[in-house]
Amino acid sequence: MVSPSDDVFNAIAEGLVTSVELDEAFAHFLESPGWRELQTRTARRMCDGSYTFEGDRFRAPPAHLQFSQNLIQKLIDHLQSQNPNCEVIPLQVFLCLYEDGEDACPNHVHDCRQLTLSLGAQREVAVEGRRMLMRHGDVLILDGERHGVPALQERTSQSRVSVNIFFTTSNDASRPVSVNHRAGAGYQTTGRGKGRGKSQKASLQETGAQGTARQNRWNRQR
């Protein structure tokens, strides 16, 4: 088993949230009616990309995610506290549900920064070829790195939810920022990421940024 990484911190240990808050949020996420199945060529998971900010950091989430607003704002406040010399600009909250160990996420990149909060079962996350363990309440912050969640051999693993906040900062004005990876745009050459990502079409299918992406098995209600 992979050990916890120094690149991961725990939101409870850092005092950002309480264990009760995270447990309640996890339970609400599991019962959310917003999940849609996302099946790629190599992996399957449930996703919800309906929470966007449209330039307003305090924009309310969709009705079915109202319970998460306080948690999301606390995470954004943390990002702002870590970047006091610039404005943190949230773009989208993209949720993933891994119902068991067989569910996975293929390696990919985003042309923006990303905070990932892990809830529920512990799972390994691969970042630039390096595997790290994320447990309940753990947080990982990325900036263009290639990452994914490999499947487990034991399908009986408990469920995991990842809360992914895609964001940028006012200092990124000169970078080609986009939630979706755009081949050749050059974002990874200016951030920490090294690897090439998926094509723009594949990335759009993951984030649901265009209506056509929802044809990829997103129409089946849980």
N, C-alpha and C positions, 0 to 999 in steps of 0.2 A: 504494500500500500504506500502511496506517495504521502510524504509528510507535508504539514502546512508550510506555506511559503512566507518569507519575509515581506513579499509584495502584497500579501493579504492581511487586512486588519479586521477585527470584529467590532461591529457597531454597538453591541452591548458593552463590551469591555471599554470602548472609547467613550461611553456615556451618551451616545447619540440617541439611543432608544432603550426601552426596558425590554426584558425578556417577555413580559406579558404583552406588550405592544406587538412584538414580532410574532408571537404565537397566535394572537388574534388576527393579525394581518394574514398570516399563512392560511388559517382556517377560512377566512373570507375569500382569499384568492382561489382556493380549491373549489369553493362553491359558486364562483363567478359564472354567470351565463354567457360571458363574452368569449370563451375559448373557441378557437377554430383549429381544425387539424391541418398541419403543414407537413406534406410529404415531399421530400426531395428525392433525388436519384439514390441517395445512400443513407438517408436517415428520416426519422419521423418524430414529431413532437406536437404539442398544442401551443398556440400562440394567440396573443391579443395585442394588436398595434393601434388601437383606437384612441389612445391618450396622446394628443399632440398639444403643443403650446402656442403655435401660431404667433410667436413673438412676444407672448405675455407670460412671464415667469410664474404668475399667480393664477393662470387660467385654470378653471375648475375642470376636473376630469369628467368623463362620461358618467351618466347616472349610476351604472353598474359598478363603477370604480370609485365612487364618492368616499368610501371608507379608507381609501389609500392616500387621500390628499395630504393629510398631516404627515404621514411617513415620508412621502415624496418630498415635501417641502423641507423636512429636516435634513434629508440627504443633500438637497440642493444648497441649503444653508451651510452644510459642512463643506461642500465644494467651494462655496464663496469664501469661507473662512480660510481655506487653504490657498486661495488665490486673491489676496487682499488688494493687489495692484491692478486688477482687471475685473471686468464684469463677466460673470458666468451666465451663459445664455442656453437654457435647456431647449432641446428640439423635440424630443419624443420620449415617452416611456413605452418600451417594448417588453411585453411579458412573455415568458416561456414556461410551460408546464411539462415536466418530464414525469409521466405517470408511473413509470417503472424503470428498471435498469436498461431495458432494451431501447427506450427512447434516447435520442442523441441529437447533436447539432454538428453538421460538417464544418470543417475549418473554413473561415472566411475573415474578411476585414471590413471595417467601416472607415469612411473618410471623415471621421470626427472623433471626438473624445467620448469616453463611455465609462459610466459607473455601473457595476453589477453587484447587486445584493442577492445573496443566496439564502433561500428559506427551505426548511425541511431536511430531507435526506442529504447526507454528504455525497458529493460527486467530485471526480477529477475534472479539471479544466485544463486544456492544452493551450499554452500561450507561446507562440514562436517555437514550437517543438518541445517546450518544457512543460511537464505536467505538474500541476499543483492541486492540492486538496482544498475544497471549499466546504465549510460546515455551516450550520444554521446561524445566520447573523453575520457571516463573513462578507467582506466588501473588497472588490478588486477594481482598480481604476486603470483604464487602457487609453492609449493614444495612437491608434492606427495599427496596433499589433495584430497579427494573424492569430485567431483563436477558435476554439470549438469545444464541444463536450462529447467525448467518446462514449460509446455504449459500454455497458458492463456485461460480463458473461452471465451473471446471475440476474435473471429477469425479475426476481421477487423483491428487488430493491424498493424501498418506499418512495413516495412522490417527492419531487423537488420543484420549487418555483424559483425562477430567476427574474429579478426586477432590474431591467436594463435602462438606465437613463442616458440617452444620447445627448451630448451637449457640446458647445464650443465656448470660446471666450472672446472678449473684445480684442485680445492680442493676436487672435487667429485671422484677422481681417485679410491678410495677404495669402492665406492658405486656401486651397480649393475644397472648402468644407461641404460635406454632404453626408446624410445618414447612410445613403447607399454608396457602395464602392463604384467609382468610375474608372475603368481601365485607362491607364496612361495619364490620369489627372495629376499625379505627382504628390498626393497627400502623404504617402508613406515615406517619401524622401525627406520630408520636413518634420516628421514626428519620430516616435520611437520604433514604429513598426518597420519590419524588414521585408516580409514576404509579400508576394502578389496575392491579390484576393480573387474572388469570383468575378465573373463578368457582371456588367451592370444589370442585365436581365435577371440573373440568378439572385443578385442582391435585392432587387426590387421585389422578387417573389417572397423573400424572407420578411421584409419589413412591411409589406402590404401597402407600399407608397402609391401604387397605381391600381385602378380598378381591375385591369387585366390580370394582375398578380393573384387576385382572389379566386381565379378559376382553378388554381392549383390546390384543389380539395379543401378550400376554405369555406365551402358552403354547407358543410355538414355540422349541424348543431350537436353539442355534447349531450 
